[in-house]
Amino acid sequence: MRIGNGRIRPLGGRTGCLLMIAASVLISIVCTVLGNVLTH
């Protein structure tokens, strides 16, 4: 699973953690939507 240019290291500080959490949440939502579209 690639994310962007392969930068999967925390950026440091609170913003980096929030960005990583937001990215993982967005990826899970996109995967769920794609799975629903493909199955229906």
C-alpha positions, 0 to 999 in steps of 0.5 A: 500500500503506497501513500503519496511518494512513500513518505510514511514517516511521522512529520513530528509534533501534533500536526504530523500525528493528526495528518497520519490519523486523517490519512488513515481514516480517509483511506479506510473510508475510500476503501469502504466506499469502493467495496460497497460500489464494487459489491452492489 
